[in-house]
Amino acid sequence: MYSWQSAGDWWDGVALVLQSLGHISNKWALYEEAEGYFLRALKICEKNPGKDPYILADTLHNLGALYFRGFSENEKAENYFKRALELEEDVYGAESDEMKETVKDYAALLRLIGRTEDAAKLESQDKKN
């Protein structure tokens, strides 16, 4: 029997499956399960840096959104959104839909916690790109 730890070259497929399971769990409001799937996908991606940065960027965004909307753990959400934005700019480009989605979610978080100026600044930077 294989585990994600011994996946070798299969790691990206395993991470993608875990991410898909996280999405399904999240849609059914099974937030603890979604968290587990996303965190396992993140661990795989971090153990294989540079192999497929798209999966890592998506996983970081998904964790940010989950901690923001599912758990209201705003500090964790902010950390994941920041990491996702840094990577998404390199991976997808500043004008990508992926990056715009992360900016939108991160700005919503900033507004919720009363940092409206930071949200506006983030959104204005996004519009310049």
ChimeraX commands (.cxc) that place a marker at each C-alpha (Angstrom):
marker #1 position 0.00,0.00,0.00 radius 0.5
marker #1 position 1.27,3.46,-0.91 radius 0.5
marker #1 position 1.09,6.53,1.24 radius 0.5
marker #1 position 1.58,10.13,0.25 radius 0.5
marker #1 position 4.98,10.01,1.97 radius 0.5
marker #1 position 6.23,7.37,-0.45 radius 0.5
marker #1 position 4.50,8.79,-3.49 radius 0.5
marker #1 position 7.74,9.79,-5.19 radius 0.5
marker #1 position 6.94,11.14,-8.65 radius 0.5
marker #1 position 3.25,10.70,-7.96 radius 0.5
marker #1 position 3.30,13.45,-5.36 radius 0.5
marker #1 position 1.62,16.06,-7.56 radius 0.5
marker #1 position -1.27,13.71,-8.36 radius 0.5
marker #1 position -1.68,12.87,-4.69 radius 0.5
marker #1 position -1.64,16.56,-3.73 radius 0.5
marker #1 position -4.21,17.29,-6.43 radius 0.5
marker #1 position -6.52,14.52,-5.17 radius 0.5
marker #1 position -6.17,15.78,-1.59 radius 0.5
marker #1 position -6.97,19.28,-2.77 radius 0.5
marker #1 position -10.08,18.00,-4.58 radius 0.5
marker #1 position -11.22,16.18,-1.45 radius 0.5
marker #1 position -10.65,19.41,0.47 radius 0.5
marker #1 position -12.90,21.31,-1.95 radius 0.5
marker #1 position -15.66,18.73,-1.62 radius 0.5
marker #1 position -15.42,18.74,2.18 radius 0.5
marker #1 position -15.43,22.53,2.23 radius 0.5
marker #1 position -18.56,22.71,0.05 radius 0.5
marker #1 position -20.33,20.38,2.50 radius 0.5
marker #1 position -19.18,22.57,5.43 radius 0.5
marker #1 position -16.95,19.76,6.73 radius 0.5
marker #1 position -14.26,22.28,7.59 radius 0.5
marker #1 position -12.10,20.09,9.80 radius 0.5
marker #1 position -11.92,17.45,7.08 radius 0.5
marker #1 position -11.18,20.08,4.44 radius 0.5
marker #1 position -8.41,21.48,6.62 radius 0.5
marker #1 position -6.83,18.06,6.95 radius 0.5
marker #1 position -6.87,17.46,3.20 radius 0.5
marker #1 position -5.48,20.91,2.38 radius 0.5
marker #1 position -2.76,20.66,5.04 radius 0.5
marker #1 position -1.67,17.26,3.72 radius 0.5
marker #1 position -1.56,18.66,0.19 radius 0.5
marker #1 position 0.51,21.58,1.49 radius 0.5
marker #1 position 2.93,19.25,3.23 radius 0.5
marker #1 position 3.46,17.29,0.02 radius 0.5
marker #1 position 4.02,20.49,-1.98 radius 0.5
marker #1 position 6.47,21.87,0.56 radius 0.5
marker #1 position 8.47,18.63,0.56 radius 0.5
marker #1 position 8.79,18.94,-3.22 radius 0.5
marker #1 position 9.48,22.66,-3.76 radius 0.5
marker #1 position 9.44,23.89,-7.31 radius 0.5
marker #1 position 8.02,20.65,-8.69 radius 0.5
marker #1 position 4.57,22.07,-9.44 radius 0.5
marker #1 position 4.14,25.56,-7.98 radius 0.5
marker #1 position 0.57,25.80,-9.35 radius 0.5
marker #1 position -0.68,23.21,-6.88 radius 0.5
marker #1 position 1.17,24.93,-4.04 radius 0.5
marker #1 position -0.29,28.34,-4.95 radius 0.5
marker #1 position -3.81,26.93,-5.13 radius 0.5
marker #1 position -3.39,25.09,-1.84 radius 0.5
marker #1 position -2.21,28.25,-0.08 radius 0.5
marker #1 position -5.21,30.18,-1.40 radius 0.5
marker #1 position -7.59,27.39,-0.40 radius 0.5
marker #1 position -6.22,27.35,3.15 radius 0.5
marker #1 position -6.52,31.13,3.38 radius 0.5
marker #1 position -10.14,30.99,2.24 radius 0.5
marker #1 position -10.92,28.10,4.59 radius 0.5
marker #1 position -9.45,29.81,7.64 radius 0.5
marker #1 position -11.21,33.07,6.70 radius 0.5
marker #1 position -14.67,31.76,5.85 radius 0.5
marker #1 position -14.81,28.38,7.57 radius 0.5
marker #1 position -13.03,28.98,10.86 radius 0.5
marker #1 position -12.79,32.79,11.21 radius 0.5
marker #1 position -9.10,32.37,12.06 radius 0.5
marker #1 position -8.11,35.63,10.47 radius 0.5
marker #1 position -4.42,35.63,11.34 radius 0.5
marker #1 position -3.89,32.21,9.77 radius 0.5
marker #1 position -5.97,33.24,6.77 radius 0.5
marker #1 position -3.89,36.35,6.25 radius 0.5
marker #1 position -0.63,34.40,6.38 radius 0.5
marker #1 position -1.84,31.93,3.75 radius 0.5
marker #1 position -3.22,34.69,1.51 radius 0.5
marker #1 position 0.11,36.56,1.66 radius 0.5
marker #1 position 2.06,33.43,0.74 radius 0.5
marker #1 position -0.39,32.64,-2.07 radius 0.5
marker #1 position -0.09,36.14,-3.56 radius 0.5
marker #1 position 3.70,36.02,-3.57 radius 0.5
marker #1 position 3.73,32.71,-5.37 radius 0.5
marker #1 position 0.81,33.46,-7.71 radius 0.5
marker #1 position 2.51,36.55,-9.09 radius 0.5
marker #1 position 5.53,34.44,-10.06 radius 0.5
marker #1 position 3.56,31.42,-11.25 radius 0.5
marker #1 position 0.50,32.89,-12.96 radius 0.5
marker #1 position 1.42,36.54,-13.49 radius 0.5
marker #1 position 0.05,39.70,-11.94 radius 0.5
marker #1 position -3.00,39.86,-14.22 radius 0.5
marker #1 position -4.13,36.27,-13.72 radius 0.5
marker #1 position -7.60,35.27,-12.60 radius 0.5
marker #1 position -6.03,33.22,-9.81 radius 0.5
marker #1 position -4.25,36.22,-8.39 radius 0.5
marker #1 position -7.35,38.42,-8.73 radius 0.5
marker #1 position -9.37,35.86,-6.78 radius 0.5
marker #1 position -6.81,35.82,-3.96 radius 0.5
marker #1 position -6.71,39.63,-3.90 radius 0.5
marker #1 position -10.52,39.72,-3.69 radius 0.5
marker #1 position -10.62,37.24,-0.79 radius 0.5
marker #1 position -7.70,38.84,1.05 radius 0.5
marker #1 position -9.23,42.32,0.67 radius 0.5
marker #1 position -12.54,41.01,2.08 radius 0.5
marker #1 position -10.64,39.67,5.09 radius 0.5
marker #1 position -8.84,42.98,5.60 radius 0.5
marker #1 position -12.13,44.87,5.48 radius 0.5
marker #1 position -13.71,42.49,7.97 radius 0.5
marker #1 position -10.95,43.08,10.49 radius 0.5
marker #1 position -11.14,46.85,10.04 radius 0.5
marker #1 position -8.11,47.36,7.80 radius 0.5
marker #1 position -9.99,49.10,5.01 radius 0.5
marker #1 position -7.02,51.21,3.94 radius 0.5
marker #1 position -4.89,48.09,3.50 radius 0.5
marker #1 position -7.69,46.47,1.50 radius 0.5
marker #1 position -8.01,49.50,-0.78 radius 0.5
marker #1 position -4.24,49.61,-1.28 radius 0.5
marker #1 position -4.16,45.91,-2.17 radius 0.5
marker #1 position -7.00,46.30,-4.65 radius 0.5
marker #1 position -5.45,49.41,-6.23 radius 0.5
marker #1 position -2.16,47.57,-6.72 radius 0.5
marker #1 position -4.10,44.76,-8.39 radius 0.5
marker #1 position -5.81,47.20,-10.77 radius 0.5
marker #1 position -2.45,48.69,-11.79 radius 0.5
marker #1 position -1.34,45.27,-12.99 radius 0.5
marker link #1:1,2 radius 0.2
marker link #1:2,3 radius 0.2
marker link #1:3,4 radius 0.2
marker link #1:4,5 radius 0.2
marker link #1:5,6 radius 0.2
marker link #1:6,7 radius 0.2
marker link #1:7,8 radius 0.2
marker link #1:8,9 radius 0.2
marker link #1:9,10 radius 0.2
marker link #1:10,11 radius 0.2
marker link #1:11,12 radius 0.2
marker link #1:12,13 radius 0.2
marker link #1:13,14 radius 0.2
marker link #1:14,15 radius 0.2
marker link #1:15,16 radius 0.2
marker link #1:16,17 radius 0.2
marker link #1:17,18 radius 0.2
marker link #1:18,19 radius 0.2
marker link #1:19,20 radius 0.2
marker link #1:20,21 radius 0.2
marker link #1:21,22 radius 0.2
marker link #1:22,23 radius 0.2
marker link #1:23,24 radius 0.2
marker link #1:24,25 radius 0.2
marker link #1:25,26 radius 0.2
marker link #1:26,27 radius 0.2
marker link #1:27,28 radius 0.2
marker link #1:28,29 radius 0.2
marker link #1:29,30 radius 0.2
marker link #1:30,31 radius 0.2
marker link #1:31,32 radius 0.2
marker link #1:32,33 radius 0.2
marker link #1:33,34 radius 0.2
marker link #1:34,35 radius 0.2
marker link #1:35,36 radius 0.2
marker link #1:36,37 radius 0.2
marker link #1:37,38 radius 0.2
marker link #1:38,39 radius 0.2
marker link #1:39,40 radius 0.2
marker link #1:40,41 radius 0.2
marker link #1:41,42 radius 0.2
marker link #1:42,43 radius 0.2
marker link #1:43,44 radius 0.2
marker link #1:44,45 radius 0.2
marker link #1:45,46 radius 0.2
marker link #1:46,47 radius 0.2
marker link #1:47,48 radius 0.2
marker link #1:48,49 radius 0.2
marker link #1:49,50 radius 0.2
marker link #1:50,51 radius 0.2
marker link #1:51,52 radius 0.2
marker link #1:52,53 radius 0.2
marker link #1:53,54 radius 0.2
marker link #1:54,55 radius 0.2
marker link #1:55,56 radius 0.2
marker link #1:56,57 radius 0.2
marker link #1:57,58 radius 0.2
marker link #1:58,59 radius 0.2
marker link #1:59,60 radius 0.2
marker link #1:60,61 radius 0.2
marker link #1:61,62 radius 0.2
marker link #1:62,63 radius 0.2
marker link #1:63,64 radius 0.2
marker link #1:64,65 radius 0.2
marker link #1:65,66 radius 0.2
marker link #1:66,67 radius 0.2
marker link #1:67,68 radius 0.2
marker link #1:68,69 radius 0.2
marker link #1:69,70 radius 0.2
marker link #1:70,71 radius 0.2
marker link #1:71,72 radius 0.2
marker link #1:72,73 radius 0.2
marker link #1:73,74 radius 0.2
marker link #1:74,75 radius 0.2
marker link #1:75,76 radius 0.2
marker link #1:76,77 radius 0.2
marker link #1:77,78 radius 0.2
marker link #1:78,79 radius 0.2
marker link #1:79,80 radius 0.2
marker link #1:80,81 radius 0.2
marker link #1:81,82 radius 0.2
marker link #1:82,83 radius 0.2
marker link #1:83,84 radius 0.2
marker link #1:84,85 radius 0.2
marker link #1:85,86 radius 0.2
marker link #1:86,87 radius 0.2
marker link #1:87,88 radius 0.2
marker link #1:88,89 radius 0.2
marker link #1:89,90 radius 0.2
marker link #1:90,91 radius 0.2
marker link #1:91,92 radius 0.2
marker link #1:92,93 radius 0.2
marker link #1:93,94 radius 0.2
marker link #1:94,95 radius 0.2
marker link #1:95,96 radius 0.2
marker link #1:96,97 radius 0.2
marker link #1:97,98 radius 0.2
marker link #1:98,99 radius 0.2
marker link #1:99,100 radius 0.2
marker link #1:100,101 radius 0.2
marker link #1:101,102 radius 0.2
marker link #1:102,103 radius 0.2
marker link #1:103,104 radius 0.2
marker link #1:104,105 radius 0.2
marker link #1:105,106 radius 0.2
marker link #1:106,107 radius 0.2
marker link #1:107,108 radius 0.2
marker link #1:108,109 radius 0.2
marker link #1:109,110 radius 0.2
marker link #1:110,111 radius 0.2
marker link #1:111,112 radius 0.2
marker link #1:112,113 radius 0.2
marker link #1:113,114 radius 0.2
marker link #1:114,115 radius 0.2
marker link #1:115,116 radius 0.2
marker link #1:116,117 radius 0.2
marker link #1:117,118 radius 0.2
marker link #1:118,119 radius 0.2
marker link #1:119,120 radius 0.2
marker link #1:120,121 radius 0.2
marker link #1:121,122 radius 0.2
marker link #1:122,123 radius 0.2
marker link #1:123,124 radius 0.2
marker link #1:124,125 radius 0.2
marker link #1:125,126 radius 0.2
marker link #1:126,127 radius 0.2
marker link #1:127,128 radius 0.2
marker link #1:128,129 radius 0.2
view
